[in-house]
Structures are given as structure tokens and as C-alpha cells.
Amino acid sequence: MAGYVAAGSGLLALITIALFFAVGQPFGTLNDLSLLVMTLAIAPIMLGFYELGGRTPIGLARLSLAGGIGAVVVWSIVQTAMIVGVLSFDYGRPAIGAYALESIALLVIGAWLAGANPLAGPWLRPVPRWLGMLSGLGFIGVGVGLILGGITHPLTYIGGIGYQVLFPLWAVLIGRTLFGLDAVSGAS
């Protein structure tokens, strides 16, 4: 279910950011909320990857899971504070303060995506494996771009393809994969 939630909210984020640039508010806020739901949905996916296993020793897998979920929590707290007006960001400048913290959390989430997918066990097919790795690189690109120059940095734009286009596609495939594994195992 988390894969489908991440995919749907990711698609909504893509639509609302386009509408924000074309029309303005309230689509910026709707985009922020969509990204929050998308990011929160990543944590159960991370847990699913951990449970299904892969080619990583258990200690490193646990460290990766803890770091990834920690980054989701940090990103979500900062994003929520920004949405409710406790924090404000100057998107046109390099990320500092809470904005930099959120960008670093995005880097960690991206590192998890870029690493967990190629290292997943045989349960993950090649297309979602590589799409997940590429979307993770997109998350990293956005995070680095925001830190270096803000929303207009070239890495932010390039990374945005992985972050807001490839990630929802990956999430749909992960949803299908996990539902398929659930059906095969007979779990409810």
C-alpha cells in the first residue's frame, strides 16, 4: 500500500508544482503537502526492503534502515514546520539552517534509494531495481542542488527528474511487486 500512496502523492506533487508555477497558490502548499505524504510513505517501503532482504550484511542493513527512516522523520518534521508557518525558506538561495537540514535528509533518503535497490534480493526485478537507483540519484541531485544554489541550481532541476518523475514510477512498481509477493505468500 505504501508504494501506491507514495506513487499517488508523488504524481499529485508533480501536477501541483506545475500548477504552482503556472497559477500560484494554493498549489505551492498542495505540493508541499503531497511531498510530505510521499516522503512519509517511503518509511514503510524501507522496512519492506529490510524484511525481504538482499545482499547486505544484517548490521549494514539495520544501519541503512535506521538512517533512512531517521532521514524520513527529520525531513517530515521540517516540512511540516514549514507548511504550518513555523519555518520559512528562501528557495532562491543556497540552503541554510532548517532548509539545509531538510536537504541533507533528502540526500540520505536518496542514498538509501540508490543503494537499497541494486542490493535488494532476487525478489526485486531489474526494472524497479534500476529505476529505484536512478530516482535515488535524483533525490541526491535535488539535495545537493538545494545546498549549493537553491531551487534554480542545475542539479536541482536535473535531480528533479528522478525525484518527481522517476520516483512515482518506481513507487508504482514497488507497490505492484510487494502486493504480488503478498499474494504469493498468502499473507493478508
Backbone as ProteinMPNN parsed JSONL, in Angstrom:
{"seq_chain_A": "MAGYVAAGSGLLALITIALFFAVGQPFGTLNDLSLLVMTLAIAPIMLGFYELGGRTPIGLARLSLAGGIGAVVVWSIVQTAMIVGVLSFDYGRPAIGAYALESIALLVIGAWLAGANPLAGPWLRPVPRWLGMLSGLGFIGVGVGLILGGITHPLTYIGGIGYQVLFPLWAVLIGRTLFGLDAVSGAS", "coords_chain_A": {"N_chain_A": [[0.827, -1.191, 0.0], [1.966, 1.235, 0.758], [3.7, 1.825, -1.346], [1.897, 2.472, -3.404], [0.649, 4.699, -2.239], [2.846, 6.446, -2.05], [3.378, 6.699, -4.789], [0.971, 7.85, -5.799], [0.788, 10.269, -4.331], [3.196, 11.366, -5.102], [2.773, 11.744, -7.85], [0.69, 13.611, -7.676], [2.149, 15.66, -6.468], [3.859, 16.353, -8.559], [2.025, 17.346, -10.44], [0.89, 19.477, -8.969], [3.115, 21.147, -8.531], [3.657, 22.015, -11.081], [1.281, 23.413, -11.572], [1.546, 25.359, -9.586], [3.707, 26.896, -10.541], [2.511, 27.843, -12.823], [0.094, 29.087, -11.992], [0.158, 29.803, -9.244], [-0.462, 30.138, -5.705], [-3.172, 28.155, -4.391], [-1.466, 26.089, -4.931], [1.249, 25.699, -4.359], [1.318, 25.124, -1.619], [-0.251, 22.817, -1.652], [1.462, 21.204, -3.112], [3.595, 21.007, -1.289], [2.316, 19.573, 0.778], [1.687, 17.209, -0.602], [4.257, 16.231, -1.159], [5.051, 15.746, 1.451], [3.34, 13.612, 2.235], [4.176, 11.72, 0.343], [6.851, 11.35, 1.098], [6.615, 10.414, 3.746], [5.463, 7.954, 3.178], [7.59, 6.523, 2.255], [9.007, 5.378, 4.374], [7.65, 2.91, 5.321], [8.138, 1.417, 3.029], [10.891, 1.21, 3.066], [11.169, -0.41, 5.334], [9.93, -2.713, 4.347], [11.768, -3.484, 2.331], [13.932, -4.109, 3.979], [12.879, -6.271, 5.449], [12.457, -8.144, 3.401], [14.982, -8.611, 2.495], [18.369, -8.824, 1.174], [21.514, -8.365, -0.455], [23.146, -7.465, 1.574], [25.06, -7.347, 4.535], [23.604, -8.033, 7.75], [24.05, -6.132, 9.831], [24.836, -3.786, 8.431], [22.54, -3.478, 6.909], [20.652, -2.919, 8.894], [21.678, -0.495, 9.874], [21.428, 1.093, 7.583], [18.622, 1.039, 7.291], [17.837, 2.321, 9.703], [19.091, 4.831, 9.375], [17.828, 5.695, 7.014], [15.057, 5.756, 7.736], [15.252, 7.548, 9.854], [16.04, 9.843, 8.423], [13.73, 10.249, 6.89], [11.949, 10.902, 8.945], [13.141, 13.269, 10.018], [13.128, 14.946, 7.718], [10.352, 15.091, 7.316], [9.432, 16.33, 9.676], [10.651, 18.869, 9.487], [9.509, 19.707, 7.066], [6.783, 19.751, 7.765], [6.83, 21.753, 9.726], [7.481, 23.902, 8.104], [5.237, 23.982, 6.406], [3.156, 24.647, 8.198], [3.95, 27.154, 8.914], [5.882, 27.729, 10.815], [8.525, 27.726, 10.113], [10.392, 29.312, 7.496], [11.578, 29.264, 4.168], [14.12, 30.416, 1.96], [13.965, 29.826, -1.108], [15.377, 30.576, -3.346], [18.024, 30.868, -2.724], [21.151, 29.339, -1.625], [20.693, 26.491, 0.479], [20.292, 26.911, 3.957], [20.438, 26.513, 7.544], [17.404, 25.178, 8.806], [16.423, 24.556, 6.304], [18.699, 23.572, 5.028], [19.074, 21.325, 6.64], [16.795, 19.833, 5.959], [17.432, 19.405, 3.275], [19.743, 17.836, 3.514], [18.629, 15.593, 4.739], [17.101, 14.739, 2.589], [19.16, 13.963, 0.895], [20.12, 11.718, 2.309], [17.88, 10.016, 2.21], [17.816, 9.68, -0.539], [20.293, 8.385, -0.872], [19.693, 5.997, 0.405], [17.69, 4.973, -1.339], [19.204, 4.807, -3.731], [21.086, 2.917, -3.007], [19.768, 0.693, -1.763], [18.109, -0.468, -3.687], [19.744, -1.636, -5.874], [21.007, -3.499, -4.24], [19.044, -5.134, -3.286], [17.39, -8.288, -2.734], [16.727, -11.261, -4.786], [14.014, -10.991, -5.115], [13.34, -8.536, -6.17], [12.706, -7.211, -9.273], [14.527, -6.422, -12.372], [13.79, -3.866, -13.655], [12.362, -2.165, -11.684], [14.471, -2.184, -9.878], [16.625, -0.761, -11.105], [15.322, 1.621, -11.743], [14.692, 2.548, -9.203], [17.261, 3.02, -8.234], [18.069, 5.088, -9.954], [16.111, 7.027, -9.343], [16.809, 7.504, -6.706], [19.316, 8.699, -7.096], [18.329, 11.002, -8.208], [17.008, 12.19, -5.985], [19.299, 12.706, -4.467], [20.596, 14.501, -6.187], [18.779, 16.679, -6.138], [18.939, 17.383, -3.404], [21.7, 18.096, -3.164], [21.799, 20.156, -5.074], [20.035, 22.045, -3.91], [21.467, 22.701, -1.612], [23.8, 23.797, -2.713], [22.893, 25.902, -4.374], [20.188, 26.484, -4.237], [16.748, 26.467, -5.414], [17.051, 27.037, -8.108], [19.402, 25.947, -8.981], [21.297, 24.031, -11.325], [21.606, 21.238, -10.699], [19.42, 20.811, -9.061], [17.302, 20.97, -10.839], [17.951, 18.874, -12.661], [18.108, 16.674, -10.89], [15.491, 16.76, -10.064], [14.062, 15.39, -11.99], [14.464, 12.687, -11.382], [13.465, 12.745, -8.786], [10.793, 13.741, -8.888], [9.63, 12.577, -11.125], [10.691, 9.985, -11.928], [10.641, 8.695, -9.401], [7.812, 8.415, -8.565], [7.036, 6.561, -10.564], [8.697, 4.386, -9.952], [7.673, 3.847, -7.394], [5.075, 2.919, -7.961], [5.724, 0.523, -9.252], [7.009, -0.776, -7.133], [4.873, -0.986, -5.347], [3.249, -2.761, -6.829], [5.0, -4.944, -6.944], [5.329, -5.624, -4.21], [2.684, -6.179, -3.487], [2.302, -8.348, -5.154], [4.132, -10.186, -4.087], [2.974, -10.495, -1.607], [0.571, -11.721, -2.296], [1.52, -14.139, -3.307], [2.674, -15.255, -1.035], [0.484, -15.632, 0.504], [-0.216, -14.057, 2.565], [-2.148, -11.658, 4.467]], "CA_chain_A": [[0.0, 0.0, 0.0], [2.833, 2.411, 0.849], [4.179, 2.121, -2.698], [0.83, 3.165, -4.124], [0.482, 6.022, -1.616], [3.986, 7.248, -2.495], [3.204, 6.985, -6.216], [-0.139, 8.783, -5.991], [1.139, 11.588, -3.801], [4.276, 11.866, -5.953], [2.146, 12.252, -9.07], [-0.009, 14.832, -7.282], [3.19, 16.675, -6.259], [4.315, 16.78, -9.886], [0.957, 18.17, -11.019], [0.708, 20.722, -8.211], [4.241, 22.06, -8.718], [3.436, 22.641, -12.393], [0.208, 24.4, -11.393], [2.071, 26.46, -8.786], [4.499, 27.778, -11.409], [1.608, 28.452, -13.803], [-1.019, 29.827, -11.388], [0.497, 30.293, -7.911], [-1.137, 29.472, -4.589], [-2.741, 27.326, -3.261], [-0.808, 24.891, -5.432], [2.521, 25.504, -3.67], [1.015, 24.432, -0.361], [-0.694, 21.459, -2.003], [2.675, 20.48, -3.48], [4.305, 20.709, -0.046], [1.575, 18.503, 1.457], [1.854, 15.977, -1.393], [5.614, 15.736, -0.917], [5.076, 15.219, 2.814], [2.714, 12.279, 2.212], [5.056, 10.854, -0.438], [8.045, 11.032, 1.875], [6.218, 9.551, 4.863], [5.184, 6.61, 2.655], [8.846, 5.83, 1.963], [9.466, 4.616, 5.544], [7.223, 1.513, 5.29], [8.816, 0.746, 1.914], [12.226, 0.875, 3.582], [11.004, -1.564, 6.212], [9.662, -3.86, 3.473], [13.043, -3.89, 1.736], [14.72, -4.741, 5.042], [12.268, -7.568, 5.765], [12.619, -9.071, 2.284], [16.398, -8.95, 2.438], [19.18, -8.557, -0.005], [22.922, -8.767, -0.454], [23.847, -6.632, 2.546], [25.134, -7.947, 5.873], [22.5, -7.583, 8.604], [24.423, -4.907, 10.541], [24.753, -2.665, 7.497], [21.132, -3.321, 6.543], [19.991, -2.227, 10.01], [22.178, 0.877, 9.88], [20.787, 1.743, 6.451], [17.21, 1.214, 7.627], [17.738, 3.352, 10.747], [19.435, 6.115, 8.761], [16.777, 6.074, 6.065], [13.834, 6.135, 8.456], [15.586, 8.78, 10.569], [16.006, 10.938, 7.454], [12.313, 10.49, 6.578], [11.361, 11.595, 10.099], [13.691, 14.629, 10.063], [12.586, 15.693, 6.571], [8.918, 15.296, 7.526], [9.254, 17.322, 10.743], [10.998, 20.185, 8.939], [8.495, 20.034, 6.061], [5.554, 20.1, 8.484], [7.057, 23.073, 10.339], [7.422, 24.879, 7.018], [3.853, 24.062, 5.933], [2.317, 25.343, 9.183], [4.425, 28.517, 9.05], [6.87, 27.901, 11.881], [9.77, 27.986, 9.395], [10.264, 29.74, 6.105], [12.784, 29.007, 3.393], [14.391, 31.241, 0.791], [14.284, 28.8, -2.1], [16.261, 31.102, -4.379], [19.395, 30.919, -2.213], [21.632, 28.054, -1.096], [20.011, 26.065, 1.702], [20.955, 27.094, 5.237], [19.559, 26.252, 8.682], [16.45, 24.069, 8.682], [16.351, 24.23, 4.875], [19.847, 22.696, 4.774], [18.79, 20.06, 7.326], [15.852, 19.112, 5.104], [18.165, 18.993, 2.068], [20.623, 16.721, 3.896], [17.746, 14.432, 4.915], [16.773, 14.297, 1.236], [20.353, 13.24, 0.429], [20.164, 10.409, 2.971], [16.802, 9.214, 1.607], [18.293, 9.334, -1.881], [21.346, 7.378, -0.747], [19.033, 4.723, 0.689], [17.078, 4.51, -2.592], [20.247, 4.463, -4.699], [21.81, 1.732, -2.561], [18.923, -0.447, -1.405], [17.539, -1.129, -4.862], [20.655, -2.593, -6.503], [21.416, -4.531, -3.293], [17.896, -5.954, -2.886], [17.469, -9.698, -3.102], [16.161, -11.658, -6.077], [12.592, -10.654, -5.149], [13.148, -7.29, -6.917], [13.01, -7.352, -10.697], [15.511, -5.443, -12.855], [13.303, -2.517, -13.964], [12.268, -1.342, -10.473], [15.79, -2.105, -9.249], [17.374, 0.34, -11.72], [14.521, 2.84, -11.617], [14.888, 2.988, -7.828], [18.599, 3.582, -8.127], [18.063, 6.38, -10.654], [15.316, 8.002, -8.58], [17.64, 7.856, -5.559], [20.284, 9.685, -7.57], [17.567, 12.239, -8.354], [16.869, 12.767, -4.643], [20.621, 13.233, -4.116], [20.81, 15.689, -7.016], [17.967, 17.781, -5.599], [19.524, 17.791, -2.13], [22.962, 18.796, -3.421], [21.472, 21.399, -5.769], [19.465, 22.995, -2.95], [22.546, 23.152, -0.731], [24.755, 24.605, -3.469], [22.383, 27.117, -5.017], [18.74, 26.666, -4.121], [15.821, 25.843, -6.362], [17.431, 27.291, -9.502], [20.672, 25.291, -9.307], [21.093, 22.988, -12.353], [21.427, 19.906, -10.104], [18.055, 20.729, -8.546], [16.454, 20.652, -11.997], [18.283, 17.533, -13.164], [17.672, 15.736, -9.866], [14.026, 16.788, -10.005], [13.525, 14.351, -12.883], [14.422, 11.458, -10.586], [12.69, 12.988, -7.57], [9.355, 13.921, -9.094], [9.115, 11.818, -12.277], [11.052, 8.563, -11.82], [10.243, 8.113, -8.123], [6.439, 7.874, -8.579], [7.002, 5.352, -11.397], [9.293, 3.331, -9.131], [6.764, 3.523, -6.29], [4.009, 2.069, -8.511], [6.293, -0.815, -9.469], [7.242, -1.378, -5.816], [3.549, -1.378, -4.867], [2.864, -3.984, -7.556], [5.903, -6.028, -6.53], [5.034, -6.051, -2.833], [1.369, -6.822, -3.489], [2.491, -9.652, -5.777], [4.775, -11.069, -3.113], [1.981, -10.747, -0.564], [-0.39, -12.696, -2.826], [2.208, -15.425, -3.424], [2.902, -15.816, 0.296], [-0.808, -15.917, 1.126], [-0.436, -13.158, 3.72], [-3.233, -10.709, 4.253]], "C_chain_A": [[0.872, 1.256, 0.0], [3.386, 2.807, -0.52], [3.146, 2.887, -3.501], [0.567, 4.556, -3.551], [1.614, 6.943, -2.072], [3.826, 7.633, -3.966], [2.114, 8.02, -6.45], [0.189, 10.179, -5.497], [2.295, 12.196, -4.593], [3.747, 12.426, -7.258], [1.405, 13.555, -8.787], [0.992, 15.967, -7.046], [3.691, 17.221, -7.588], [3.287, 17.711, -10.538], [0.856, 19.512, -10.292], [1.896, 21.664, -8.342], [4.126, 22.74, -10.07], [2.357, 23.714, -12.29], [0.678, 25.596, -10.555], [2.857, 27.431, -9.666], [3.624, 28.478, -12.445], [0.613, 29.413, -13.168], [-0.629, 30.477, -10.063], [-0.236, 29.505, -6.843], [-2.592, 29.196, -4.934], [-1.907, 26.116, -3.667], [0.572, 24.651, -4.837], [2.33, 24.741, -2.371], [0.561, 23.005, -0.625], [0.492, 20.596, -2.426], [3.45, 20.078, -2.23], [3.634, 19.567, 0.712], [1.736, 17.173, 0.725], [3.23, 15.375, -1.179], [5.753, 15.157, 0.483], [4.488, 13.81, 2.859], [3.611, 11.29, 1.472], [6.243, 10.407, 0.402], [7.722, 10.138, 3.068], [5.969, 8.11, 4.395], [6.462, 5.833, 2.335], [9.279, 4.953, 3.138], [8.955, 3.174, 5.554], [7.843, 0.724, 4.129], [10.215, 0.326, 2.349], [12.163, -0.362, 4.477], [10.734, -2.83, 5.394], [10.93, -4.383, 2.818], [13.884, -4.641, 2.766], [14.19, -6.153, 5.328], [12.488, -8.592, 4.652], [14.075, -9.439, 2.036], [17.065, -8.651, 1.121], [20.589, -9.044, 0.199], [23.759, -7.961, 0.528], [23.905, -7.36, 3.883], [24.124, -7.279, 6.811], [22.825, -6.283, 9.347], [24.326, -3.679, 9.66], [23.312, -2.413, 7.061], [20.374, -2.575, 7.633], [20.419, -0.764, 10.08], [21.52, 1.684, 8.75], [19.314, 2.021, 6.729], [17.037, 2.328, 8.655], [18.043, 4.737, 10.177], [18.358, 6.606, 7.822], [15.51, 6.534, 6.761], [14.076, 7.412, 9.265], [15.526, 9.99, 9.648], [14.567, 11.27, 7.05], [11.658, 11.286, 7.704], [11.844, 13.046, 10.151], [13.104, 15.473, 8.936], [11.123, 16.043, 6.819], [8.637, 16.324, 8.62], [9.542, 18.725, 10.205], [9.948, 20.623, 7.923], [7.187, 20.459, 6.726], [5.684, 21.482, 9.116], [6.993, 24.178, 9.291], [5.977, 25.064, 6.541], [2.989, 24.866, 6.892], [2.827, 26.754, 9.492], [5.397, 28.776, 10.177], [8.232, 28.257, 11.281], [9.447, 28.565, 8.031], [11.615, 29.54, 5.434], [12.899, 30.042, 2.283], [14.888, 30.283, -0.289], [15.258, 29.273, -3.171], [17.72, 31.158, -3.971], [19.846, 29.53, -1.771], [20.994, 27.751, 0.261], [20.893, 26.292, 2.926], [19.948, 26.749, 6.335], [18.684, 25.021, 8.47], [16.3, 23.619, 7.228], [17.509, 23.308, 4.492], [19.639, 21.335, 5.43], [17.835, 19.208, 6.494], [16.549, 18.601, 3.843], [19.097, 17.825, 2.352], [19.796, 15.456, 4.115], [17.35, 13.867, 3.556], [17.94, 13.513, 0.63], [20.407, 11.834, 1.024], [19.08, 9.486, 2.415], [17.227, 8.759, 0.214], [19.381, 8.283, -1.85], [20.741, 6.009, -0.441], [18.432, 4.15, -0.596], [18.137, 4.026, -3.582], [20.991, 3.19, -4.309], [20.95, 0.51, -2.327], [18.401, -1.188, -2.625], [18.521, -2.071, -5.547], [21.079, -3.73, -5.573], [20.267, -5.422, -2.819], [18.078, -7.388, -3.384], [16.802, -9.99, -4.439], [14.66, -11.376, -6.2], [12.325, -9.396, -5.974], [13.6, -7.469, -8.357], [13.925, -6.233, -11.187], [14.965, -4.024, -13.092], [13.104, -1.684, -12.693], [13.611, -1.196, -9.753], [16.551, -0.889, -9.789], [16.62, 1.661, -11.649], [14.646, 3.41, -10.206], [16.255, 3.618, -7.631], [18.65, 4.963, -8.782], [17.242, 7.432, -9.91], [16.078, 8.419, -7.322], [18.702, 8.876, -5.933], [19.604, 11.031, -7.799], [17.372, 12.942, -7.019], [18.195, 13.414, -4.222], [20.902, 14.509, -4.899], [20.034, 16.891, -6.514], [18.584, 18.291, -4.301], [20.81, 18.583, -2.318], [22.697, 20.141, -4.096], [20.913, 22.456, -4.83], [20.545, 23.551, -2.03], [23.493, 24.102, -1.475], [24.171, 25.91, -3.995], [20.898, 27.35, -4.923], [17.984, 26.035, -5.275], [16.254, 26.02, -7.824], [18.766, 26.666, -9.892], [20.416, 24.184, -10.336], [20.899, 21.576, -11.781], [20.026, 19.728, -9.529], [17.109, 20.35, -9.683], [16.691, 19.23, -12.499], [17.814, 16.469, -12.173], [16.164, 15.645, -9.765], [13.384, 15.756, -10.911], [13.421, 13.028, -12.124], [13.489, 11.572, -9.403], [11.195, 13.029, -7.845], [8.789, 13.188, -10.306], [9.414, 10.325, -12.106], [10.587, 7.928, -10.514], [8.798, 7.633, -8.115], [6.296, 6.623, -9.444], [7.564, 4.16, -10.625], [8.321, 2.883, -8.043], [5.597, 2.662, -6.758], [4.525, 0.643, -8.692], [6.571, -1.524, -8.143], [5.915, -1.823, -5.206], [3.091, -2.671, -5.516], [3.703, -5.174, -7.11], [5.519, -6.547, -5.145], [3.67, -6.69, -2.739], [1.471, -8.216, -4.114], [3.141, -10.647, -4.845], [3.819, -11.449, -2.005], [0.983, -11.821, -1.032], [0.236, -14.09, -2.914], [2.371, -16.073, -2.06], [1.599, -16.181, 1.001], [-1.08, -15.055, 2.345], [-1.56, -12.193, 3.412], [-2.818, -9.301, 4.559]], "O_chain_A": [[0.554, 2.231, -0.68], [3.523, 3.994, -0.817], [3.48, 3.843, -4.201], [0.29, 5.491, -4.303], [1.369, 8.092, -2.438], [4.11, 8.77, -4.344], [2.309, 8.965, -7.215], [-0.103, 11.165, -6.173], [2.367, 13.416, -4.738], [4.214, 13.464, -7.726], [1.485, 14.498, -9.574], [0.711, 17.116, -7.388], [3.922, 18.423, -7.721], [3.645, 18.737, -11.115], [0.748, 20.56, -10.929], [1.712, 22.879, -8.272], [4.459, 23.918, -10.2], [2.5, 24.799, -12.853], [0.247, 26.724, -10.796], [2.694, 28.646, -9.553], [3.949, 29.577, -12.895], [0.314, 30.456, -13.75], [-1.052, 31.6, -9.789], [-0.589, 28.344, -7.049], [-3.187, 29.947, -5.706], [-1.666, 25.222, -2.856], [1.031, 23.509, -4.808], [3.089, 23.823, -2.062], [0.946, 22.085, 0.098], [0.529, 19.4, -2.136], [3.91, 18.942, -2.122], [4.318, 18.686, 1.233], [1.902, 16.13, 1.357], [3.367, 14.16, -1.034], [6.487, 14.19, 0.687], [5.079, 12.912, 3.458], [3.789, 10.156, 1.917], [6.596, 9.228, 0.415], [8.471, 9.209, 3.368], [6.235, 7.161, 5.132], [6.418, 4.615, 2.164], [9.86, 3.889, 2.925], [9.757, 2.267, 5.778], [8.046, -0.486, 4.232], [10.667, -0.776, 2.039], [13.009, -1.25, 4.38], [11.254, -3.899, 5.715], [11.144, -5.594, 2.757], [14.474, -5.678, 2.462], [14.963, -7.106, 5.433], [12.684, -9.776, 4.928], [14.362, -10.472, 1.431], [16.441, -8.288, 0.124], [20.836, -10.007, 0.925], [24.962, -7.795, 0.326], [22.905, -7.931, 4.319], [23.831, -6.091, 6.669], [21.958, -5.42, 9.478], [23.801, -2.647, 10.08], [22.912, -1.266, 6.865], [19.553, -1.704, 7.342], [19.588, 0.111, 10.322], [21.109, 2.826, 8.955], [18.816, 3.108, 6.437], [16.175, 3.19, 8.489], [17.335, 5.701, 10.466], [18.009, 7.787, 7.825], [14.951, 7.576, 6.422], [13.193, 8.265, 9.349], [15.023, 11.044, 10.037], [14.225, 12.44, 6.885], [10.906, 12.227, 7.453], [11.033, 13.958, 10.314], [12.635, 16.587, 9.171], [10.702, 17.171, 6.56], [7.696, 17.108, 8.499], [8.77, 19.656, 10.438], [9.539, 21.784, 7.917], [6.555, 21.423, 6.294], [4.757, 22.289, 9.049], [6.501, 25.271, 9.57], [5.547, 26.192, 6.3], [2.176, 25.681, 6.457], [2.192, 27.478, 10.259], [5.709, 29.93, 10.469], [9.0, 29.009, 11.882], [8.368, 28.339, 7.482], [12.661, 29.638, 6.074], [11.892, 30.49, 1.734], [16.077, 29.974, -0.368], [15.897, 28.455, -3.832], [18.575, 31.469, -4.8], [19.017, 28.643, -1.566], [20.787, 28.647, 1.08], [22.068, 25.925, 2.945], [18.744, 26.7, 6.083], [19.149, 23.973, 8.022], [16.076, 22.439, 6.958], [17.323, 22.369, 3.718], [19.985, 20.306, 4.849], [18.042, 18.004, 6.343], [16.283, 17.486, 3.395], [19.231, 16.922, 1.527], [20.213, 14.366, 3.722], [17.271, 12.65, 3.389], [17.731, 12.519, -0.065], [20.707, 10.871, 0.319], [19.333, 8.306, 2.175], [17.026, 7.605, -0.164], [19.406, 7.387, -2.693], [21.204, 4.988, -0.952], [18.638, 2.977, -0.909], [17.987, 2.969, -4.194], [21.474, 2.462, -5.177], [21.359, -0.603, -2.657], [18.267, -2.412, -2.596], [18.167, -3.225, -5.789], [21.467, -4.801, -6.04], [20.481, -6.353, -2.043], [18.823, -7.649, -4.329], [16.366, -9.076, -5.138], [14.097, -11.51, -7.287], [11.201, -9.197, -6.436], [14.745, -7.836, -8.619], [14.086, -5.216, -10.511], [15.647, -3.058, -12.747], [13.636, -0.576, -12.622], [13.853, -0.187, -9.09], [17.061, -0.081, -9.013], [17.238, 2.716, -11.507], [14.699, 4.628, -10.034], [16.389, 4.629, -6.942], [19.215, 5.899, -8.217], [17.633, 8.598, -9.853], [15.998, 9.577, -6.915], [18.963, 9.812, -5.177], [20.219, 12.08, -7.608], [17.55, 14.156, -6.927], [18.213, 14.524, -3.69], [21.393, 15.489, -4.338], [20.565, 18.0, -6.467], [18.735, 19.499, -4.118], [20.99, 19.63, -1.697], [23.301, 21.149, -3.731], [21.269, 23.63, -4.933], [20.538, 24.738, -1.705], [23.934, 25.104, -0.912], [24.873, 26.92, -4.057], [20.392, 28.324, -5.48], [18.505, 25.193, -6.006], [15.861, 25.231, -8.683], [19.217, 26.839, -11.024], [19.419, 23.47, -10.23], [20.112, 20.799, -12.321], [19.501, 18.614, -9.511], [16.224, 19.511, -9.511], [15.744, 18.478, -12.731], [17.196, 15.479, -12.566], [15.615, 14.596, -9.426], [12.277, 15.293, -10.635], [12.41, 12.333, -12.215], [12.8, 10.614, -9.051], [10.413, 12.418, -7.117], [7.572, 13.179, -10.495], [8.502, 9.499, -12.137], [10.185, 6.765, -10.499], [8.561, 6.505, -7.682], [5.528, 5.722, -9.106], [6.991, 3.07, -10.636], [8.163, 1.687, -7.798], [5.168, 1.764, -6.033], [3.851, -0.322, -8.332], [6.39, -2.737, -8.04], [5.829, -2.902, -4.619], [2.602, -3.574, -4.837], [3.185, -6.274, -6.92], [5.398, -7.754, -4.934], [3.495, -7.651, -1.99], [0.812, -9.153, -3.663], [2.755, -11.816, -4.807], [3.838, -12.579, -1.516], [0.604, -12.707, -0.267], [-0.42, -15.093, -2.636], [2.228, -17.288, -1.924], [1.599, -16.94, 1.97], [-2.047, -15.281, 3.073], [-1.885, -11.941, 2.252], [-3.621, -8.378, 4.428]]}, "name": "protein", "num_of_chains": 1, "seq": "MAGYVAAGSGLLALITIALFFAVGQPFGTLNDLSLLVMTLAIAPIMLGFYELGGRTPIGLARLSLAGGIGAVVVWSIVQTAMIVGVLSFDYGRPAIGAYALESIALLVIGAWLAGANPLAGPWLRPVPRWLGMLSGLGFIGVGVGLILGGITHPLTYIGGIGYQVLFPLWAVLIGRTLFGLDAVSGAS"}
